[in-house]
Amino acid sequence: MLAKRIIPCLDIKNRRTVKGVNFQHLKDAGDPIKLVCWYAKQGADELIFLDITATNEKRKTLTSLVKDISSHINIPFTVGGGIREEEDVELLLSAGADKISINTAAFKDPNLLENFSKRFGSQCIVLAIDTKYEKNEWWVYLNGGRIPTKIKTLDWAKEASNRGAGEILLTSMNHDGTKNGFALDITKKISENISIPVIASGGAGKLEDFYKIFKIGKADAALAASIFHYKEIEIPNLKYYLKKFHIPVRITI
């Protein structure tokens, strides 16, 4: 069985790491370079770096910061925010990113997933889905959770998988920043209905939450932000906890 991955996420605004609750009330969480160096030493399996206002502000991701990050760490990292064209992907991969994450642009033009995967390989194309539970269903939201759609999350995940996405980054807006646990039901449903890996995001608050998202939610990786940024949970302790409960993880320290 493949090892489950633990992935810290850095949401970036104005070149600073920020964190909020339910995609709102953002607060400063530190210098991104210092954080990524800490996570690399802690044994993080990967990092995800999201320029969270790039799409809404209609601008490109901060390529210079990507270069800085790549020069400081030797673990894989994914970059997202404002990616719309093949040249955006090429620029970020050349700057040192291992994968790119695309959200709103792919929803508006699903052909991008096919084009990107054909040129760069599906292994480096992560499709991010921001989802919200309302009216007894999980729905896709765009532009950093600002714009609702009428498309069900499972339907979009299936289509994205068929079109060439190599991985799904699933963030529950209902759970984001609450520390009340991941969205087990929709994560499990997507994991069981597509053949590509699913990264669960939103709601991590305690060690048990990670166990549940792997055991019940069937996720391939679990992402968290504030609990790692503020050292409420440290990655080595989390991995030893998971190993004790027979969840396969990669331990380096």
Secondary structure, DSSP 8 states (H G I E B T S, - for coil): ---BEEEEEEEEETTEEEEEETTEEEEEEE-HHHHHHHHHHHT-S-EEEEETTTTTTT----HHHHHHHHHH--S-EEEESS--SHHHHHHHHHHT-SEEEE-HHHHH-THHHHHHHHHH-GGGEEEEEEEEEETTEEEEEETTTTEEEEEEHHHHHHHHHHHT-SEEEEEETTTTTT-S---HHHHHHHHHH-SS-EEEES---SHHHHHHHHHTS--SEEEESHHHHTTSS-HHHHHHHHHHTT--B----
